[in-house]
Amino acid sequence: MAKKNKMKPRELREAQKKARQLKAAEINNNAAPAIAAMPAAEVIAPAAEKKKSSVKAAGMKSIFVSENKMYITSFGKGNSAVLEYEVDKVDNNVYNQTQLSSEDSSNIELCGVTKVNITFSSKHGLESGVEISTSNPTHRSGESSPVRWDMLGLKSELEKRFFGKTFDDNIHIQFIYNILDIEKILAVYVTNSVYALNNMLGIKGSESYDDFMGYLSARNTYEVFTHPDKSNLSDKVKGNIKKSFSTFNDLLKTKRLGYFGLEEPKTKDTRTSEAYKKRVYHMLAIVGQIRQCVFHDKSGAKRFDLYSFINNIYPEYRDTLDYLVDERFDSINKGFIQGNKVNISLLIDMMKGYEADDIIRLYYDFIVLKSQKNLGFSIKKLREKMLDEYGFRFKDKQYDSVRSKMYKLMDFLLFCNYYRNDVIAGEALVRKLRFSMTDDEKEGIYADEAAKLWGKFRNDFEYIADHMNGDVIKELGKADVDFDEKILDSEKKNASDLLYFSKMIYMLTYFLDGKEINDLLTTLISKFDNIKEFLKIMKSSAVDVECELTAGYKLFNDSQRITNELFIVKNIASMRKPAASAKLTMFRDALTILGIDDKITDDRISEILKLKEKGKGIHGLRNFITNNVIESSRFVYLIKYANAQKIREVAKNEKVVMFVLGGIPDTQIERYYKSCVEFSDMNSSMGAKRRELAKIIKSISFEDFKDVKQQAKGRENVAKERAKAVIGLYLTVMYLLVKNLVNVNARYVIAIHCLERDFGLYKEIIPELASKNLKNDYRILSQTLCELCDKSPNLFLKKNERLRKCVEVDINNADSSMTRKYRNCIAHLTVVRELKEYIGDICTVDSYFSIYHYVMQRCITKRENDTKQEEKIKYEDDLLKNHGYTKDFVKALNSPFGYNIPRFKNLSIEQLFDRNEYLTEK
């Protein structure tokens, strides 16, 4: 076999840079572009073949090391771990192995253990009997410990923080890393929520005003917040509370909390109005408190507040959490029977082997709690495979109007099959999917299962389809559903009896959109599920290691319960529709984003949209704006994170718009071009089509839409549909731009969070840091660790002199005020806020990384008045001369992260930051 010519890292980066530049040139020259690098861009990209490691596919889950013993686990049901073997080192290359699993539960067979490798085979998948090798985790050349030492040198300190003592194993530190992952994702989404809430106030030029949320915490009651003079607090604290209260009232007056679904009651009853304000204050104060827990140095006495504060603060905060969860379930239950009456009636007639109450319980699990998502496979995919292969008639156009209802009923029957009737078949399917190596293999497994199901459910599917017509549905809707109403009360009680930590997470979802909610809850569920499995293994009689958590982390003893609760939270939480009470504010934002001056008066808005007029057929424009702008999740996201007037200005930058369009696949560009361009030439090049779309976005104006007829026919309807497509394209492009910059910023939020955490840990073991304050100089940790050289506990800097000297150069190229401003700009998403001010000056737009750092560096050089004079002049001259970000400036600003070399490089070198995107491009 020919040997591959492997490029060196530097050569690879240069090749990637050249490819990126050529791609940018193609886009800017209107040639057919490749897909631009877009970290987390939310467009449909060509599907790549996914592969998993052969070790995981063969069934091995983990190898734990404790002193001289190894414990090998396999994948059990769901995410559970099955203890398979204990391996005891007897001599240099001699190991005794003891099987711990029973024959029925065992998934792998251990073939052999050497000093370097562990060989095993699967009993169920990946060509059962084929030997697979993985490295022996105890083999660490030159190290006496059987456990790999962590490069940061913080393993012992982390173990003491979480367990009160140190351990000679890799079990406790893996347990801890799952908790640290929880804190990282909370840092991102709480920071984004705080920014979005601050952004609702608008920009007033005062940092304390703009960061109103940063000054809120759950330390005070609402009474103290509204009447601080009645408290025993100091005059300084009273003054700060008064400022916050004034800003809080300003925020309420904007009506923009309506974007988060917070509906201000329309009532003259002051008690009802005050109760609403009190709940809002509690919600904002809790978000502010979480932010302080995850975004500041936790080496002080309150470092464990994140997991305990909600149970220790004033009861009125917990009352608000109770109210929010109960209100959600009351809302769900109120419309459950009426909203699902047709389906439930049909199912009761059809499922003769079930009691009506049992069907209602199962349907509640399916519709509300979405228990089907916890099966480990996709019910939807099974149904799609069945219909693709066998159920052609169900795809007929006659079912278009009832397709959603019909498919929901089909999915419910499949859910009942695996959830209640044939649990073993579901577990077998999960196992097969786990052992699959590629997407093609998974598709084949689903196809085989669909073939088995078709014969079983064909008649039921036919029955459902035969009842999918207007007359039958109308009659079913009139039927009385006889059931015990206590069923829903019982289901609500079971589901809403959550720990306050879970209720707090539910409250946080008020300030996130649908994708953010899914990402946050999916990650939290995964991490708590992992922690639950770690505790099970640690407490098992075979392993039996100490797992007594310190006071601040006792919550994780309930990881099993929290996993289940967060699954419920994920299923009941959703992006809330904007509140009706904020309609006028939303109309203002909608008109502004379409090009009307944001200084337009309320009366003029009412006049344009005929808001105060009554009559048939006169509200076409109002309804058009409502349906196509206000109710768009992309519009809501833009208002939360940006400014309507500035978004319109940024959209005039054709270069930036072309870059974003370059990241949208050609198939979607074709659709946009066909629907948005009045006289389209489908034979033109993709570059020409993107340029035409960019021109449309650049010139978009409210005048283009003011004569649109909502109830249009003929040519007027064609014009209306084209207007809808143009607005959709415009909002999508601007959303992708802002969303990706928010995602880039999130990488730096995590770095700041880790810096604050690690500084507190290092202070415990490095005397030179004991008297230092990170806020005074964010470089102090990296600087001190570099100065310690061979005495440093940090192996990244201790073992690599060349890299250490590079970090020292970057530290010296920065100063305390520069890095402090950088940290604050990250925390407050300043790049998104200031995008309009600087993006027009950038020469080449070829990545979100380059946009982010150019705008960031312009913000730093503009706002810093006390930076070293020579450094500021040098960086500012480079920026203005080259019209692009300065690489050395990026490294200088990131020098606080220099103590963690991989993170520092990944955040400072563009090709490494976006390496996954560049390496997977076709």
N, C-alpha and C positions, 0 to 999 in steps of 0.2 A: 504493500500500500504506500502511495506517495506521501511524503511528510508534508504537512501543511506549513505554509510560510506565515508564521505568526508575527504580526506587527508589534513593535515595542509600543508602550503606552504613549510616549511622546509622538511617535509617528502616527498612531491611531488618532490621537487628538487633532493633529494637523490635517489628516485626511478628512476627518469629520468636519472640521472647520471649513475646509475648502468646499466640501459637498454642501454645507449649509449656505455658504456665500453664493455658490452657483445657483442654488435653489432660490435664494432671495432675489438674485438677478433675473432669474426666469420669471418670477412673480411680478417684479417691478417692470419688466420688459413685456409683460403680457403674454409670455409663452405659457405653454401648459405646465403648471407647477406641480412639483411633488408635494406631498402632504407636509406642511410646515410643522416644526417641532412645537408641540403644545402640551406642556405638562398638565395632565388631567383635563384636557379639552373635552367638552361634553358633546361630541358629534359622533356620528356612526362611522367608525373606521373599518377598513378591511379586516376581517377576522384572521387572526394569526393562529397557527396550530399550537395549542397549549399542551405542555408536557409536564409531568410530575416526575420526581426522582424515583428510580427503580426501588430504592429502599422503602419509601413511603407506600408505593404501589404494591409492594410485596407484603405490606402489613405491619412493618416495624414502626412504632410511634416514638419511643424515647429510650435513651440509655442513661440511667442515673448512676452516679458514682458516689459511694460513701466509704471513706477510708480505703480499704483494699478490696472492696466488693463493688461489683456492678449489678444493676437491676435492669433487665431488659423488658420493655412493655410493647404490646401490640395494640392495634385499634380494636376496640370493642364496639358495642352498640352506641351509635351517635358519636359523641366526642370522648366516650369513656375509654379508660386505659385498662388493659388486661395485663397483670403481672405474669410474665412468661418464665423468666429464668433468673436465678441468682448465680453469679459467676464470681468465684473466690480465687484470688491470686495466691498460689502456693509457693512458686519459685519464679525465677527470672522470666521463663517462658512457659510455665506450667500453670494451668487453670482448672479448677474443679467447677463443674456446672451442675446446678440442681434445678429441675423443672418445678415451677410453682403453680402452673395452671393445670386444670383438669383437662382430660382428653376432649371433653365436649366444648370447653371454652377456648382452647388453644388455637391460635391462628398461624403461628410460625414454628419452625423447627430449627434449633440451633445446631449447626454443622461443625463448627470449630472456632476456637479462640486462640489467637496468637498475640504476641507483644504489640503487633502493628494493626492487625485486622480482626474483624469478627465476621464470620461467614454463617449465613442462615438461608433457609428456603421457606417459601409460602406454602401453607397447606390448602389454600383456597384459590388464589389468583396468581397472575403473572406467571403462567406456565408452572403450575405447582411442581415442586421438586427441583426447579432450577436454582442453583446456588447464587446468592447475592452477597457481595462483600461491602462492608462499611468500616470506617476507621475505628480503632480502639481508642476511646476518649482518654484512657489513662496513659497513653503513650505520648509523652511530652519530652523530647530530647533535651537533656541538660537541666531538667527540673526534678527535684526530689518528690514534690507533692504529687499524689495521684490525680489531682484536680487541676485543670488549666488555670493559671493565675490570670486575672483580668488585667488588661493593659492599662486601665486607668488607676489601678491599685486601690479601688474603693470597695472591693468585695466584703472585706471584714467590717468596714464601717456601715455598709448597707445592712449586713446581717445583724449588727448590734442595734441599728435603728429599728428594724422590723421584728427581731426575735430576742434582742437583749444580750446576745452572745454570738461568738463566731463558730463556724463549722468547717470541717475538712471534707466537704462534699460539694457537688454541683447541683444538689436538689433545691436547697434554700435560695440560692441566687437566681435560679430559673423561676421559682415562685415569685421572688421579688420583682424580676423584670416584667412580669405580667402586670403587677400593680403600677410599676413605673409607666408602662404603656397606657394604662387607664388615665394617668395624670397628664400624659402628653396630649392625648386626643381631647381631653377636657380643656387643656390650656389653649388649644387651637379654637375650639368652638365657643368657649366663653369669651376669649379675646375678640372673636368676630362678632359675637352678640353685643358685647359692650360697645364696640365701634359702631355697629348698626344703630343702637339706641342713642348714642351720642350724635350720630349723623342725622337723626330725626330732628335735632334742635337747629340744624343749620350751622354755619360758621360765623362766629361772632368776634373772632380775633383774640379771644382770651383762652389760654391753655386750660385754666381751671374750669371755664365754661364748657369748652369742647370736650373735656374729659370729666364731665359731671358724674358719669357712672363710676369712674375710678375713685371717687371720694365717698361712695356709698358703701355701707357695710350693715350687717345685721346686729350691730351692737346695741341699738336703741329701739325703744318702742315707737309706735306711730305717734303716740301722745308727745313724746320727747321731740320727735322730728318736727311736729307741727307747732309745738309750744316749748322750745328749748329753755326759755327764761324761767319756766317752772321747775327745771331740773337743778341738780347740784353740780352740774358740769362746770368746767372752767370757762372763763369768758372767751378764751380763744376757740375752744371747741364749740361753744354756743354760736359764735360768729360763723364758723365753718358750716354748722348745721343750717343756719339761717340762709346762707348763700345757696346751699343745696336745695333747701325747700323752695326758694324763689325759682331756681332753675327747674325744679320738678314741676312747678305750676306752669312755667313756660312750655315745658314739654307737653303737658296736658292740653294746653291751649292750641298747640299746633295740629291737634287731632291725628297726628301721624302714628300714634300708638295703634290706630285702627288698622294699619298695615300688618300688625301682628295678631289681628283678630280680637283685640281688646275692645269690647263694645261699651262705650260710655252710656249709662242708662239715660233715657229721655224721661225725666221725672222732675217734679218740683219738690219731691220728698228729699230733704237734705240728708236724712239718715241713709237712704239708699245710695245717694251720690257719694257721700263720705265713705260708705262701706266699700264702694268701688275704688276710690282713691287709695284707701288703706290697703286693699289687696294689691293694687298696682305697686304701691311703695314696697310692700313685702317682697313682691316678685323681683323688682329691680335691686333691692337691698341684698337679696340672696344671691343674685347673679354677681353683684359687686363683691360679695364675700367670697364666692367661689373663685373669682378672678384673683383676689388677693392671696388665696391659698395656693393657687397653681402658678402664679407669676411673680412671686417674690421669694427672697431668701427664707428658707424654712428651718434655719438652724436655731431659731429662737424658741421660746417656750410654747408658741402656738403653732408649731409646724405640723401638728396632726389635725388641725381644724377641719380639713377637707372631709374627713370621714366621721367626725364627731360633732361638729358645731351645730348641725341641724337639730340634734337631740338635746342640745344644751342651751340654745337661745330661748328667748321669750316664747311662751306657748302660742301667742297670736300668729307667729309665722307658720307654725305647724297647722293652725286652724285654716290658714289660707291654702296650704297644700292640700288639706282634706277637702276644702271647698272645690278646688280645681278638678281633682280626680272624681269626686262625687258628681259634680256638674257634668263632666264628660260622660260618665256612665248613665246618668239620668237622661241625657240627650240621646244616647245610643238606644237605650231601652224604650224610650218614649215612642220612637218611630220604628222599632224593630218589627213588631207584628204587622202594623199597618203597611210599612214599606215593603215587607216580604210576604204579604198575605197570599198573593197569587202563587208564588213558589212553594210556600208551606202547604197550601191547600192541595196543590198538585202532588206534592211528595206524600202527603197523608193518604191520598187516594191510591197512590202507586206502590208505596212501601208497606205491603200488607203485614209483613212480619214485625213491624215496629208499632209501639204505642205512640199516639200523637205527641204526648209530652216528651217522649224520648227523641222523636224527630226534631222537635223544637230545640231541645238541649243541644243536639248534634249540629243543627243549623246555626245556632248561636256560636258554638265553637268554631264553625266554619266561617261565618260572616264577620263576627266581631273579634273573636280571639285569634282567628286565622291559624288554628292548630295544624292545618295542612302544611304550613311552612316549616313545621318542626318534624316532619316525617323523614327528612334526609334526602328527598328527591322531589322532582317537580311534577305535580299532578297535571299542570297545564301542558307540559311537554308530552306526557303520556296521552292525553286527550288529542293533542295535535297530531301525534303519530298515528293514532287510531283513525282519525278522520282523513288524514293524508293518504293512508293506504287502503282504507276500507269504506269510509263514510263520505263518499263523494256527494251524495244527495244533500247532505247537511250544509254544503258550501254553496248551494243554489242561492241566487239573488232573492228568492222569495222570503228567505229568512233574515235578510239584512236588518230589518227593523226590530227583530226580536233575537238577534244573534247573541247579544250579551247575556240575555236572560237564559237562552237555551244552553249556552256553554257553561254558565254558572251551575245550572242544574246537573249537567253531565259531570262536571268537576266534583260536585257534592257526592254523587253516587260513587265515584272512584275514591274519594276521601273516606267515605264510610267503609268501603271495602278494606282499605288498609288500616284504618284507625280502629275499627271495631271487629270486622269479620275475619280478616286474614292478616293478622299482625306479622306472622312468620314470613309470609310472602314479601311484605314490606321490608323486613330486616334483611332478607336475602337479596333484595334489589339494591339496598343501600350498600351491602358488602360488595356486590358485583361492581357498582359504580366506583367504590373506593379503590378497587384493584385495577380499574382501567387506567391506561397510561396516556391516552390521547382523547381529544374531543370526538374523533371518528369512532373510537371504541365505545364511548359513552352513547353516541347516537345509535350504534348497533344494539346496545343493551336496551335502550328505550324502545327500539323497534321490535325486538324480541318480546319484551314484556307487553307491548301494545297488541301483538298478535295473539297472545294468551288471553288478554282482556276482551278482545273483540267478540269472541263467541259468547262470553259471559254477559256482556252488557249490550249487545246489539239490539235486542228487543226493547230494553229499557230506553235506549237512545231513540228508537223508533217511536215509542210511546210519547216521549217528551216532544219530539218534533211534530207529531200529529196534533198536539195540543198548543202548538205555537201559532195560533191565529187570533185575530182580534176578538171574535165572538166568544171563544172559549176563555180567553184571558179576562174579558169583561165579566163573564159569569163567575169565574173564580174570584175575581175582585170583590164581588158582592157577597160571597159566602162568609158566614161567620166561622171563625176559627175557635173551636172549643178547646181551651187549655187552662191550666192552673196558673194564674198570674203570679203566684209565689215563685214560679220557676225562674223568672227573670230577676226577681229580688234576690233569690239565692245565688244566681250566677253573678249578679253585680257584687254581692257581699264577698263571694269567693275571690273575684277578680280585683276588687278595689281595696282589699285588706292588705295594703302594701306597706313595707318599711318606709320610713321617711326619706331615706336615701333614694329609693326608687321613685317616690313622689317628687322629690327635688329634680331628678333627671327628667321626669315628665314635664315639670314646669319649665325647664330649660328649653324644651322643644318648641315652646311658644315663639321663640325668637330665631328659629331655624327654618329653612325651606325643606321640601320633601327629600331631596337628595342628601342634605346635611343630616336630617333626622335618621335616615336609613344608615348612613355611614357611621354616625355616632353610636346608635343603638346596636348595630351589627358588631362593631368593635368591642363595645362594653360586654355584650353577651358572650362573645368569644373569649374574652379575657377572664371574666368571672367563671365561665365554664371550665377553662384551663385551671384556674386556681382551685376550684372544687375538686378536680381530678388530682391535683398535686396533694391536697390535704388527705384525700382518700389513700393515696399511695404512701404518704408519710406516716399515716396512722395504722397502716396494715401491719399485721403481725410479722410478716416477712421482713419489711424494711424497718419499721418502728423507730423513726428518728424524731427528735423533739420538734414540736411545731406550735409551741405556745407563743402567740403573737403578743407584741407589746400593746399598751393601752390604746394608742392611737389607731391601731389596725385591727381591733377586735371585730369590726364589721365583717371582715373577710371570713370569719368562722361561719357566717350565714351565706356563703357564696352560692350554695345550691338554691336556696330560696331566692336570692337576688337574681340569679340567672333566669329563673322562671318568671319573676316579676318584671324584669326588663323585657322579656319576650312579650308580655302583656302590654307594657308601655309602648313598645315598638308598634304593636298592632292597633292601639287606640290613638296613638299620636299621629297627627298629620298636619301638613301645612294648612293653617287656618285661612279661610276666606276673609278678605278685608272687611272691616266692620262698616255697616251702613252709615253710622254716625260720622264717618270720615269721608263721605262721598264728595263733598265740595272740595276738600283738600286734594283728594285723588284726581278729580277733574282738573284742578289747577296743574298738578304734576304731569298729568297726561297731555294736556295742551302744551305745556312747556317743553316736554320731551319731543313733541312734534314740531316745535319751532316758534311757538308764541312766546313773547316776552314774559318772564316770570313775575313781572311787576303788575301784571294785569289785575284789575280789581275783581272782587267777588261778584259785583253786580254785572260786570261785563261778561264774566264766565256764564252767569245765569242767563244773560241775554243771548249769547251765542248758542248755548245748548238748550234754551227754552226750558230751564229747570223749574221755573215758577208758573209756566203756562200749562193749561189742561186742554185736552182735546185729542181726537184720534188722528194718528198719522203725522203728528208734528214733532215727535221725539226721535226721528230717525237718526240724526247725528249723535244725539246723546246715547242712544242704544248702541250705535256703531262704535263709539269711543269706549263705552263700557265693555262690550263683548270682546273687542280686539286689542285694547290697551290695558284697561284697569284690571280685567280678569286674567291677564297674562301673567304667569308666574315669573317670566323674565322681566317684565316691567316692575313687578313688586321687588324683585331682587335688586334691580338697578336703583330704585329709590332708596332701598335700605342701605346700600353700600356706596352710592354715588350721589350726584346732584343732577337733577333733570336738565337744567340749563347747560351745565358743563358737558353732559353726555352729548347733547346736540352739537356742541362746538367740536368735541373730539371726533364726532362722526364726519365732520367736514375734512378730516385728514385722510386723503385718499390712500396714502402710503400705508397707514395703519390698517385701514379697512381692507386693503388688498392683502395684507399679511394675514388677517383673520380669515378672510375668504379662502386663502391658500391652504388653510388647515381643514376646510370642509371638503369632504370627498366629492369627486366629480359627479357622481350620480345625484347627490343632493343639489349641487350647483346647477345641473341640468334642469331639475325640477323648479328651482328658484327662478332661473332664467326664463323658462317657459311661462311661468305664472306671473312674473313681475314686469317683463319687458313687453311693451304693447306691440311693437313690430319686431318680433324675434327672428333671428337667423340661426336656426339650430345647427347649421353646417359650419358656423364660425368656430374658431379655436376656443379651448377652455380658458386660455388667458384673456381673449377678447370678451368672453362671457363674464368673467370675473370683473373685468374693467367696467363693463356696462352696468353690472350690479353695484359696483363701488360708486359710480356716478349717480345712480339713483339714490343711494344712501346719503351721499354728500349733499344732494340738492333737495332732500326731503323737506317738505313744508306743510304746515297745517292747511294752507290754501289748497293742497292737492286733495284734501279729504272733506272739506266743508260742504261740498255739494253732493256727497255720496247719499244715495237713497237706500234706506234699510230694507224696504219692501220693493226691491227693484226687479224689473223684468227686461229681457232682451239685452240691448247694448248697455243699459244702465246696470244690469246685473253683472255683466262682464267687467265693467269698470269697478263695481263694488268688490268683486272677487280679486281683481288685480290690486286694489287698494289694501285689502286684507293681507294679501301675500307680501306686499311691500312693507307693511308695518311689521309683519312677522319676521321678515328677513332683517330689517333694521334692528329690532329688539334682540334677535338672536345674535347678531354680530356684536352688538354692544355688550350683551350679556357674556359672551365668550371672552371678550377682552377683559372685562372687569373680573369675571369669575376666575380666570387663569392668573391674573395678578394677585387676587386674594389667595389663591392656592400657592403661588410662589412665596408670598409673605408668610404663609403658614409654616413653611420649612424653617424660616428664621425665628418664628414664634417658638417652635419646639426647641431650637438651639438656645434661645434666651432662657426658656424654662429650665433646660438641663444645666445651663451655666449657674443659675441661681441655686438649684438643688446641689450641684457638685461643689460649689463654693462652700456651702454649709457643711458638707461631708469632709472636705479637705481641711477645713478649720479645726476639725477634731484631731487631726494627726500631724498637722504642720504648724509648729509654734509661730513661725514667721507670719502666718495669716491670722493669728488669734485676735490681734487688735485692728485688723483691716476691715473696711466697709466697702462692699462691692459697689455701692452707689457712688462712692467718691471716684472710683476709677474701675471701669469694667474690664480693663486689661490686667488687673492685679493678679488674678489667678494664673493666667498663662505666663505672665512675667515672673512671678515667684517660682513656678515650677521649672521654668527655663534656667533661672539663676541657681537653683539647687543642683542642677546637672546630675552627677552620679548619685547624689543623695536623694533624688526625687523618687517618690513612690510611683510616679507616672512612667510606665515603661515606653510609651510612645516617644517621649522626649529623652528619656534616660538612655535608650538603646540606639537612637539615631541622631548622631551629632549634626549631620548635614541638615536634616529637617528642622532640628531645634534651632540652628542658626538662621534658617529661613524664617521661622516664626519670630525670632528676635528682631530681624530686620523689619518685619511687618508691624510688630509692636512699636518699634521706634518711629515708624512712618505715621503712626496715629498719635493721638493724645487723649486725655481723659474727657475733655468736653466733646470731642468729635465722636467718640464711641458712646458717650452718654446720649447724645442727640440721636445717634443711629439706633440705639436701643429703644428710645422713645418713639422714633418714627416707625419702627417695626410694631411696637405695641399699639400704636394708634392708626395703623394702616395709612400712613401719610402718603405713600406712593399713589394709592387709589384716589385720595382726596385731592392731590396736587397734579394729577395726570394731565389735565387740560393745560396747565401752565407751561409745561416743558415738552410735551410729546411732539409738538410741532417743530422743535429744533433738532430732533434726532435725525441723523443722516441715513442710516440703514436700519430697517426694522426686520430682523430675521429670527428673533426668539423673544419669548416673554422674559427670559432672564435678562437680555440686553435692555429691554424697555424698563424693566423694574429697576435695574441698577443705574441706568442713566437718570431716570427721574429721581431716584433716591440720592444720587450724588449731587444733583442740582439743588435738591432740598437742603442737603447738608452744607454745601458751600454757600448757599444763600443765607441760611439761618444762623450759621456759626459765626459769632463775632469774636470769640476768644480762642480760636484755633491758632496753632503756631503759624505765624505770618507767612514764613517761607513755604510751608506745606500747603497752606490754603491757596496761595497764589499758583503754585505748581499744579495742583489738581484742578483748580478752576480754569487755568489757561488751557490745560489738556482737554477739558470738557468742552470749552467754547471753541477750541481749534478743531477738534476731531468730530464734534457733534455725535459722540458716542461715549459709552462708559469707559472708565480707565481701570484696567485690570489691577494695577498696583493699589489703587484706591479701594477696590473691593477687598483685597487681601488685608489692607490696613484696617478697614472697618470691621472685618471679620476676625481680627487678631485676638479678641476676647475668647474666641472659640478654638484658639491654637493649641490648647492643652489636649484636645481630642483631634489628632491629626486627620483621621478619615473624614470626620464631620467637617473640619475646617476646609479640606480640599474639595469635598463635594459641594460645599456652599460657596466656594470662591472661584472655582474653575468651571466655566460655562459647559464645556463638553462633559464634565463629570456630573454636573447638576442635572443635565438632560440626557444622560447617557442611555437610559432605557429607550427613550424616543428615537435617538439617532441610530442605535444599533438594531432596531427592529424595522426600520424603514425599508421598503422594497425598492 
